[in-house]
């Protein structure tokens, strides 16, 4: 929601350039936004703060079950209040594409990820994919390329078929939430595997691409899934 046409145009172009974001509506005031929220499912709202009649922060307080919010404004003074309202991020105008992508990445890093991150909706000619931020770029990773994922403290390493591993600053738990359960399984606090890439397994480990990956004691129940799927 923004009352400035140039700002709306810029945000619209940014949203349309990221495959796993879908533009639901453009609103110029709180009344338009309220109508959209009542009629449609909205997972993320870009909300300007300095609005006529009703500030963006005031509007947010009126919502009983608000969507995730990224504030957009030309004023730094509202930053603290914005974060007090549990905003994902606070973007100062003029908003660059790089800063916009950084805000979206913050959204993806949260544990309660939104449906826009779910891979069922992200397809390229029928093949699911996810985007990961790597060195200022959003890199597309096709899910059928992934062999397994390893946690390395604040990072995860994504091991792929015939491609170099990718190192992503993200928790393994948040990534687990983004992956379809019928294709990937968490078998250890430090490992997620692609189920159809398993070539052998025991109750202690699984083998993928000649690499033995341990099964954590708390994840033994996953074995029954392998017996049914693999």
N, C-alpha and C positions, 0 to 999 in steps of 0.2 A: 504494500500500500504506500503510495507516494503521490503528492499533489503536484509534482513537477514533471511535465511530459518528457523532457530530456532524460531525467533520471529513470523514468519508467522504461524508456526506449533502450537505455544502456543495460538495465537489469534483464529486460526481455531478451536482448541479444546474447547475454552471458548464459542465461538459462537454456536457450535453444542450442547453444554450442556444447552442452554437456549431456551426453546421451541418457544418463539415468536420472535426469531431472525433467519433469513434465510441467509445463505452465498451465495452471488451472484458470487464473484470471488476473487481470490488472485492475486495481481499484484506486480511485483518487481521494477517497475519504472513508471514514469509519463506517458510515451507513452502507456503502457499497460492499465493504469488506465483511460486515456482519451478515449481509444477505448471502454472500458466497459461502461463508462458514456454515450457515444454516442449511444450505442446499447441497454442498459438495464436501467430499472428504479432502481435507488439506493437511498435509504432514509438516510442511515448512512454510513460514510466512516471512517475507522481507518487509520490514515495517519501518517507515520513516517516523522520526520522533516529533519534529517540529511541524505539526499539522494544524490547519485552522479549526477552531472551536474545540477540538479534542486532541490532546497530545497522544502520540503513539503509545507512550507508557501508560497513560490513563486508559486508553482503549484496551490495552492488554489486560489491565486489572479488572475490566468488566467481564472478561471471558471466563466461564466456569471451567472448561476443559480446552485451554488454548493449544494450538499446534506449537512445534518448535519455532523459535523466532530468531532471526538475524536482523539486528537494527541497522538502519542506514540513515545517516544524518550528516549535516555539515557542521555540527556543534559538538565539541569535545566534552562540554559541561555535563552531558547526560550519561556519560559512559558508566559511571559508578551505579547510577540508578538502573541502567539497562542490565548490568550484570547481576544486580540484586534481584531482578525479575527472572533470573536463570536463563538469560539469552545465550544462544550458542556463540555468537560473536557480535562485534560492534564495528561496522564499517563506516569510515569517514569519507565523505564525498570530496573530490571526484574518486570514484571507485575503479581501481584498475582490475583487469582480468586476473592477474596474479593474486591480488588480495582476495578477490571473490573466490577463487579456487581454494585458497588457504582456508577460508571460512567453511566451505563445503567439506573440506578434509576434516576440519574439527568436528563437524556433524557426524561424519563416518566413524570417527574415533570414539564417539560416545558409546557406552555399553548398550543403551536402549536405542539401537539403530532403527531408522524409519523404514517403512515399506519401499521407499524409493531406492533403497540399497539392496533390496532382495533381488536375487538373480533371476527369479521367474519373469521379471519384467524387463530384463536387460538381454536382448537377443540381437544377434547379427547374423541374418540368414538362418535363423533357428538355433544358433549356438550361443549358450549363455556366456556372459563375461562380466568382469568387474574392472573398475578403474582404481589404480593405486597411485598416490603421489610419490614420485621418486625424483629427487634433484630438480625441483621446480617444474616437473612435467607430470601430467596425468597419463599414466601408462595403462593401456588396455591389456588385460590378461584373459585369454579364453579359458574357461574352466576345464575343458577337456585336455588342456596342456599341462595341468598341474599334477604332479606325482605325489608330493607331500609338502607339508609346511612345518617348519621348525621354529620354536620360540627361542629368541636370544635376548633375554632381559626386556628392554623397551622396544625391540625390533622383532620382526618375523622374517624368516628366509623362505622364499617360495621356490621350490625345486620343480623345474618344468621339463617336459619332453623336448629334447634337442635344442633347448634354449638355455642361456646362462641363468643362474639363480638370481632372484631379485631380493633385495634387502629393503624392507618397508618399515617405517617407524609406526608401529601399530601393535596393540596387544593381541595375543592369540585368541583371547576370549571374544573380543569384538569382531575379529575376522571369522571366528566360528559361527557367530550369529548371522553373518552375511552369506554363508554357504548353504546350499540345499542339503538337508539331512539325508536324502536318499542317495546322494553321491559322495558325501564326505563324512568322516567319523573322527571324533576326538578319541584317541586311544591312550593318551598320556598327557600329563600337564604341559608337556613341551612339544607334542606332535599331533597334527591332524593329517589324515591320509585320504587319498582318493580311493574309494572302495574298489572300483573296477581296475585299478592298477596293481592290486595285490596279486602276487604270483604264488605265494606260499605263506602259511602261518602256523604257529603253535599257540599254546596258551601264554607263552612268554613274549613272543614277538611276531611281527609280520615282515614279509620280504617284498620290497618294491625296487625294481631295477637293480637287483643284486645288493641292495642295501637292507640290512636288518634294523628294524625300528622297534624299540621296546614297547610293551604294553604295560601301562601303569596298573598297579593293584586295584585302584578304584575304577578302572575302566574295563575290567574283565567281561562285563556284561555285553560289551560290543562284539565279542566273539560269536555270539548266537546270530547276530546280524550278518556276519560274514558267511556263516554256514548257509544262510538263506539266500544271500545275494550273489556271492562269488561262485 
